[in-house]
Amino acid sequence: DAKTTQPPSMDCAEGRAANLPCNHSTISGNEYVYWYRQIHSQGPQYIIHGLKNNETNEMASLIITEDRKSSTLILPHATLRDTAVYYCIVRVALGSARQLTFGSGTQLTVLP
Amino acid sequence: DSGVTQTPKHLITATGQRVTLRCSPRSGDLSVYWYQQSLDQGLQFLIQYYNGEERAKGNILERFSAQQFPDLHSELNLSSLELGDSALYFCASSTAGGAGTEAFFGQGTRLTVV
């Protein structure tokens, strides 16, 4: 699975959009980009994933560059409850699901 | 609520003892994963089971073992416990097949070894 690079920490004002970047320059054509978050000591929570097209769900949007070497997770209106560690993970999705390999992630702090 | 249930939520035990952590996956999910998260450490993958069979192994100690039963629930057994085994242990489950399969995590078991 490709390695990812994320900034260790970011701040965002409440109500503003939070844009979390992720570099995955060695991504292969069959690897997906996943985003999870972990609110302090809780179980990681799935947010969104994508292959090459931009994706949006009720939680967030995922923008993947055309060359797929980087992506951005966008929380459109961040709230204090969005304060968490956000993990960008790249992995192959096979017939039987493979494990997720978590890096250090980005600590997002939403400020009042 | 992810649909993944882990019991117990908290466990305090002494060094040298053995404990069993239990995980009930989401209905229909065939894969179960176990992760360990020590204080100020990242999530470390331990082991994966798929439909009752071991599928992948990560950084799991020989003192630890796991299994997945016919009803798909899984147990993680930790023996000869040491202080350094104190951690959060998470279970996750996912469906088999299909592209872009996501995993759903339980709320974890906090193990304290004293």
Interface residues (C-beta under 8 A of the other chain):
Chain A: Y32 Y34 Q38 S41 Q42 G43 P44 Q45 Y46 H49 G50 L51 A93 G95 S96 A97 R98 Q99 L100 T101 F102 G103 S104 G105
Chain B: S2 V4 L30 S31 Y33 Y35 G42 L43 F45 Q48 Y50 R55 A56 G58 L88 F90 A92 S94 T95 A96 G97 G98 A99 G100 T101 E102 A103 F104 F105 G106 Q107 G108 R110
